[in-house]
Amino acid sequence: MKKPSPSPVEDWSNYWQTRAQDGERQAGVGEAFLGEGVETDARLADYWRPFFQTCPDQASVLDIGCGAGSVLRNAAAAGLANLTGMDFSAAAIAALSENVPQATGITGDVTDPPFGEARFDVITSQFGIEYAGLDAFAKIAPFLAPGGQLNMLCHLKGGAIYEEVEGHLQNIQKIHDTDYLGRAQALVRANFARRENITGEASQNAMTLDDAYTKAGEEFVIAKTALTELIEDGVTGLSEHLFHGFEQLYARQQAYLLSDITDWLAGIGHELDRYQGRMQGMQAAALTKADLELIKQHLAAAGLDAIDMTEFSLPVDDAPIAWAIRAKRAG
C-alpha cells in the first residue's frame, strides 16, 4: 500500500473543489468515488438539528473542520446567525461561503486559532478536529465561553466508517495492481507513434513501431481483463469510470491529440492518489479509547466539565460510526 499522502491539504482541497452547492457532487471524475460525502447524510442532520434548537438565538457558534458547512447549515436552519467555520482548506471555506453565506469562514490551523479566548458559546466539529491531533482539543477548549457547550463527532477507530474506508483502500490497491493506467498510457503512445508513421512517409522503423504497438496491446489486454474482473467482483465506481472513460476516448482517438488522452489518464491517476490520501488520513485520524482518555484530560485541564464521550450510531444502523464528545464550561 502506498504511503500516506505528504499533502493532506491538497488532498482535501481537491475534494472540496468538487463539492457543489448544498453539498452535492459536481459532475465529473468526483462521481466515481465512493465512501465520501458522509457529512451530508440526513441522519447526521437529525443529530445536529435538535442540538442547535436548544441553543439561544444569539449564541455564537464555531465549527472546526467545517468543510462545505454541513453542520453550520443546521445551525442556520435553527435560527442561529452568529456562525463561524474554520478549515485548513481554502477550497472548503469557499464551499462554505456558497452553502452558508451568512457564516464567517476562516482558513487556518485549529492549533493556532486567530481569535481570543472565551469567544464562542458553542464549539462543534463533525469529522474535523481529530485530523489536527489530540493537542487540538486542548488548544480549542479555552475559546469556549462561560456557560458554553462543546459537541463533536469524531472518527472512531474500528467503527463502521473506519472499516468501510479499509475496504476502499484495499480496492484502490487492487486498481493499482492491474496497472491499467500505465498500460493504457503505453498503448495510446504506441498507437499514436504507429499512426504518425503510417500517415507519413514509409520508414524503415515501421515494423518496429508495429511490433511496439502489438506488444503494448497484448499487455493492455491483461490489464483490461484484470480491471474487468474487479468490476464484476463489485469494485465499481472509479473502476467503471476509468474503464468506460478510456474505452470511449480510445474508440475516438483520431478526434483527439495524444496529450488529450494521456492528460486524462494522468488526471485519473492524480484523483486516485488524492482519494487514497484522504482515506488514509481518515484512518489515521480515528480515535481510540486511549485517545479519549487523553482528550478528557485536556478538556478537564482547560476547565470544562460534564464531559461525556460515547459511541454514536446512525439510526437503523447497529455499528457505531463515531465518538460523540460533549462538554460544558460552567457559567
C-alpha positions as CSV (number, residue, x, y, z in Angstrom):
1,M,0.0,0.0,0.0
2,K,1.2,3.5,-0.9
3,K,2.5,5.6,2.0
4,P,0.1,8.3,3.4
5,S,0.0,11.4,1.3
6,P,2.5,14.1,2.3
7,S,0.0,16.8,1.3
8,P,-3.3,16.3,3.2
9,V,-4.3,19.9,2.5
10,E,-4.1,19.3,-1.3
11,D,-5.9,16.0,-1.0
12,W,-8.9,17.6,0.8
13,S,-8.8,20.8,-1.2
14,N,-9.2,18.6,-4.3
15,Y,-12.3,17.1,-2.6
16,W,-13.9,20.3,-1.6
17,Q,-13.4,21.8,-5.0
18,T,-15.7,19.1,-6.4
19,R,-18.5,19.9,-3.9
20,A,-21.3,21.9,-5.4
21,Q,-23.9,24.0,-3.6
22,D,-25.9,22.0,-1.0
23,G,-23.1,19.5,-0.6
24,E,-23.8,17.6,-3.8
25,R,-21.0,16.3,-6.1
26,Q,-20.4,18.2,-9.3
27,A,-20.4,16.2,-12.5
28,G,-17.1,14.7,-13.5
29,V,-14.5,12.5,-12.0
30,G,-15.7,13.0,-8.5
31,E,-18.8,11.0,-9.1
32,A,-16.6,7.9,-9.4
33,F,-15.5,8.0,-5.8
34,L,-17.5,6.1,-3.2
35,G,-17.3,6.3,0.5
36,E,-17.2,10.1,0.7
37,G,-19.9,12.6,1.3
38,V,-20.9,11.1,4.7
39,E,-21.0,14.7,6.0
40,T,-24.3,15.3,4.1
41,D,-26.1,12.2,5.5
42,A,-29.6,13.3,6.5
43,R,-29.3,11.2,9.7
44,L,-26.4,13.3,10.8
45,A,-28.6,16.4,10.3
46,D,-31.0,14.7,12.7
47,Y,-28.3,14.7,15.3
48,W,-27.5,18.4,14.9
49,R,-30.9,19.9,14.4
50,P,-32.3,19.3,17.9
51,F,-29.0,20.3,19.5
52,F,-29.0,23.7,17.8
53,Q,-32.7,24.2,18.6
54,T,-31.7,24.2,22.3
55,C,-29.1,26.9,21.8
56,P,-30.0,30.6,22.5
57,D,-30.7,32.6,19.3
58,Q,-27.8,34.9,20.0
59,A,-25.3,32.0,20.6
60,S,-22.0,32.3,18.7
61,V,-21.0,29.1,17.0
62,L,-17.6,27.9,15.9
63,D,-17.4,24.7,13.7
64,I,-14.0,23.2,13.4
65,G,-13.1,21.5,10.2
66,C,-16.3,22.9,8.8
67,G,-15.8,21.6,5.2
68,A,-18.7,22.8,3.0
69,G,-20.8,23.8,6.0
70,S,-22.8,20.7,6.7
71,V,-23.1,21.4,10.5
72,L,-23.5,25.2,10.1
73,R,-26.4,24.7,7.7
74,N,-28.2,23.0,10.5
75,A,-27.3,25.9,12.9
76,A,-28.6,28.4,10.4
77,A,-31.8,26.4,9.9
78,A,-32.3,26.6,13.7
79,G,-32.2,30.4,13.6
80,L,-28.7,30.9,14.7
81,A,-26.9,33.8,12.9
82,N,-23.5,34.3,14.6
83,L,-21.7,31.5,12.8
84,T,-18.0,30.8,12.1
85,G,-16.5,28.0,10.2
86,M,-12.8,27.1,10.3
87,D,-10.9,24.7,8.0
88,F,-7.3,24.3,6.8
89,S,-8.6,24.1,3.2
90,A,-9.3,27.4,1.4
91,A,-11.5,25.4,-1.0
92,A,-13.6,24.2,1.9
93,I,-14.1,27.8,3.1
94,A,-15.1,28.8,-0.5
95,A,-17.7,26.0,-0.4
96,L,-18.9,27.2,3.0
97,S,-19.4,30.7,1.6
98,E,-21.7,29.3,-1.1
99,N,-23.7,27.0,1.2
100,V,-23.9,29.2,4.3
101,P,-23.3,32.7,3.1
102,Q,-24.1,34.2,6.5
103,A,-21.2,32.3,8.1
104,T,-17.8,33.8,8.6
105,G,-15.1,31.5,7.1
106,I,-11.6,31.2,8.4
107,T,-8.8,29.4,6.7
108,G,-6.3,28.3,9.3
109,D,-4.9,25.7,11.7
110,V,-7.0,24.9,14.7
111,T,-3.9,24.5,16.8
112,D,-3.1,28.2,16.1
113,P,-6.5,29.9,16.0
114,P,-6.7,33.6,15.2
115,F,-9.2,34.6,17.8
116,G,-9.4,35.4,21.5
117,E,-10.3,33.2,24.4
118,A,-13.9,32.7,25.7
119,R,-15.1,33.8,22.2
120,F,-17.8,31.2,21.4
121,D,-20.9,29.9,23.1
122,V,-20.9,26.7,21.1
123,I,-18.0,24.8,19.5
124,T,-18.7,21.9,17.2
125,S,-16.9,19.6,14.8
126,Q,-18.0,16.8,12.6
127,F,-15.2,14.6,11.5
128,G,-12.8,17.5,11.6
129,I,-10.9,18.4,14.7
130,E,-9.3,15.0,15.1
131,Y,-7.3,15.5,11.9
132,A,-5.3,18.1,13.8
133,G,-4.2,15.7,16.5
134,L,-5.1,15.3,20.2
135,D,-3.5,18.6,21.2
136,A,-6.1,20.4,19.1
137,F,-8.7,19.6,21.8
138,A,-6.6,21.4,24.4
139,K,-6.0,24.3,22.0
140,I,-9.6,24.9,21.2
141,A,-11.1,24.5,24.7
142,P,-10.1,27.9,26.0
143,F,-12.2,29.5,23.3
144,L,-15.4,28.2,24.8
145,A,-17.2,31.0,26.7
146,P,-18.6,30.6,30.2
147,G,-21.9,28.6,30.0
148,G,-20.8,27.3,26.6
149,Q,-21.2,23.8,25.1
150,L,-18.8,21.7,23.1
151,N,-20.3,19.0,20.9
152,M,-18.2,17.0,18.4
153,L,-18.5,13.8,16.3
154,C,-15.1,12.3,15.7
155,H,-13.9,9.3,13.7
156,L,-13.9,6.0,15.7
157,K,-11.1,3.6,15.1
158,G,-12.7,0.2,14.3
159,G,-16.1,1.8,13.7
160,A,-18.3,1.3,10.6
161,I,-16.8,4.2,8.7
162,Y,-13.3,3.1,9.6
163,E,-14.0,-0.4,8.2
164,E,-15.6,0.9,5.1
165,V,-12.6,3.1,4.5
166,E,-10.4,0.0,4.9
167,G,-12.4,-1.7,2.1
168,H,-11.9,1.3,-0.2
169,L,-8.2,1.3,0.4
170,Q,-8.0,-2.3,-0.5
171,N,-9.9,-1.6,-3.7
172,I,-7.6,1.3,-4.5
173,Q,-4.6,-1.1,-4.2
174,K,-6.4,-3.6,-6.5
175,I,-6.8,-1.0,-9.1
176,H,-3.1,-0.1,-8.8
177,D,-2.2,-3.7,-9.1
178,T,-3.9,-4.0,-12.5
179,D,-1.5,-1.3,-13.9
180,Y,-4.4,-0.3,-16.1
181,L,-3.4,3.3,-16.2
182,G,0.2,2.6,-17.1
183,R,-0.6,0.1,-19.8
184,A,-3.3,2.4,-21.2
185,Q,-0.8,5.2,-21.5
186,A,1.7,2.8,-23.2
187,L,-1.0,1.6,-25.7
188,V,-2.0,5.1,-26.7
189,R,1.5,6.3,-27.1
190,A,2.4,3.3,-29.2
191,N,-0.6,3.7,-31.4
192,F,-0.1,7.4,-32.0
193,A,3.6,6.7,-32.9
194,R,2.4,4.0,-35.3
195,R,-0.3,6.2,-36.9
196,E,2.1,9.1,-37.4
197,N,4.4,6.8,-39.2
198,I,1.7,5.2,-41.3
199,T,0.2,8.6,-42.3
200,G,3.6,10.0,-43.2
201,E,6.4,8.7,-45.5
202,A,7.2,5.0,-45.3
203,S,10.0,4.3,-42.8
204,Q,12.4,1.5,-42.0
205,N,11.1,1.8,-38.4
206,A,7.5,0.9,-39.4
207,M,8.0,-2.7,-38.4
208,T,9.5,-1.7,-35.1
209,L,6.5,0.6,-34.4
210,D,4.1,-2.1,-35.3
211,D,5.8,-4.5,-33.0
212,A,5.8,-2.0,-30.2
213,Y,2.1,-1.4,-30.7
214,T,1.3,-5.1,-30.8
215,K,3.2,-5.7,-27.6
216,A,1.5,-2.7,-25.9
217,G,-1.8,-4.1,-27.0
218,E,-1.1,-7.5,-25.5
219,E,0.0,-6.0,-22.2
220,F,-3.1,-3.8,-22.1
221,V,-5.4,-6.7,-22.7
222,I,-4.0,-8.3,-19.5
223,A,-4.7,-5.1,-17.5
224,K,-8.1,-4.7,-19.1
225,T,-9.1,-8.2,-18.1
226,A,-7.9,-7.7,-14.6
227,L,-9.9,-4.4,-14.3
228,T,-13.0,-6.1,-15.8
229,E,-12.8,-8.8,-13.2
230,L,-12.6,-6.2,-10.4
231,I,-15.8,-4.6,-11.7
232,E,-17.5,-8.0,-11.9
233,D,-16.4,-8.6,-8.3
234,G,-18.2,-5.3,-7.2
235,V,-15.2,-2.9,-7.3
236,T,-17.2,-0.3,-9.1
237,G,-17.1,3.5,-9.0
238,L,-13.7,4.5,-10.1
239,S,-13.0,1.2,-11.9
240,E,-16.0,1.7,-14.1
241,H,-15.3,5.3,-14.7
242,L,-11.7,4.5,-15.7
243,F,-12.8,1.6,-17.9
244,H,-15.6,3.2,-19.8
245,G,-13.9,6.6,-20.0
246,F,-10.8,5.2,-21.6
247,E,-12.8,2.9,-23.9
248,Q,-14.7,6.0,-25.3
249,L,-11.5,8.0,-25.7
250,Y,-9.6,5.2,-27.4
251,A,-12.5,4.5,-29.8
252,R,-12.5,8.1,-30.9
253,Q,-8.8,8.7,-30.6
254,Q,-8.5,10.2,-34.1
255,A,-10.6,13.2,-32.8
256,Y,-8.0,13.9,-30.0
257,L,-4.5,14.9,-29.6
258,L,-2.2,12.4,-27.8
259,S,-2.0,14.8,-24.9
260,D,-5.8,14.9,-24.5
261,I,-5.9,11.2,-23.7
262,T,-2.6,11.0,-21.7
263,D,-3.6,14.0,-19.7
264,W,-7.0,12.5,-18.9
265,L,-5.3,9.3,-17.8
266,A,-2.8,11.2,-15.7
267,G,-5.7,13.2,-14.1
268,I,-7.4,10.0,-13.1
269,G,-4.1,8.8,-11.5
270,H,-3.9,12.0,-9.5
271,E,-7.5,11.7,-8.4
272,L,-6.8,8.1,-7.3
273,D,-3.8,9.2,-5.3
274,R,-5.7,12.0,-3.6
275,Y,-8.6,9.8,-2.8
276,Q,-6.2,7.3,-1.3
277,G,-4.6,10.1,0.7
278,R,-8.0,11.1,2.1
279,M,-8.9,7.6,3.0
280,Q,-5.5,7.1,4.8
281,G,-6.0,10.4,6.6
282,M,-9.4,9.3,7.8
283,Q,-8.0,6.2,9.3
284,A,-5.0,7.9,10.8
285,A,-7.3,10.5,12.5
286,A,-9.6,7.9,14.0
287,L,-9.7,7.9,17.8
288,T,-9.2,5.0,20.2
289,K,-10.5,4.7,23.8
290,A,-7.0,5.6,25.0
291,D,-7.1,8.7,22.9
292,L,-10.4,9.7,24.6
293,E,-8.8,9.5,28.0
294,L,-6.1,12.0,26.9
295,I,-8.8,14.2,25.3
296,K,-10.8,14.1,28.6
297,Q,-7.7,15.2,30.5
298,H,-7.1,18.1,28.1
299,L,-10.7,19.3,28.4
300,A,-10.7,19.0,32.2
301,A,-7.4,20.9,32.4
302,A,-9.0,23.6,30.4
303,G,-11.8,24.0,32.9
304,L,-14.5,22.1,31.1
305,D,-16.8,19.7,32.9
306,A,-19.8,17.5,32.3
307,I,-17.5,15.6,29.9
308,D,-19.3,12.8,28.1
309,M,-17.8,10.5,25.5
310,T,-19.9,7.8,23.9
311,E,-20.1,5.8,20.7
312,F,-22.5,7.2,18.2
313,S,-24.5,5.2,15.7
314,L,-26.8,6.3,12.9
315,P,-30.5,5.4,13.3
316,V,-31.2,2.0,11.9
317,D,-27.5,1.0,11.8
318,D,-26.2,-1.1,14.7
319,A,-22.5,-0.5,14.3
320,P,-21.1,2.8,15.7
321,I,-19.6,5.2,13.3
322,A,-18.1,7.9,15.6
323,W,-17.3,9.1,19.1
324,A,-19.7,11.8,20.4
325,I,-17.7,14.1,22.6
326,R,-19.6,16.6,24.7
327,A,-18.5,19.0,27.4
328,K,-19.6,22.3,29.0
329,R,-18.0,25.3,30.7
330,A,-19.6,26.5,33.9
331,G,-21.4,29.8,33.6
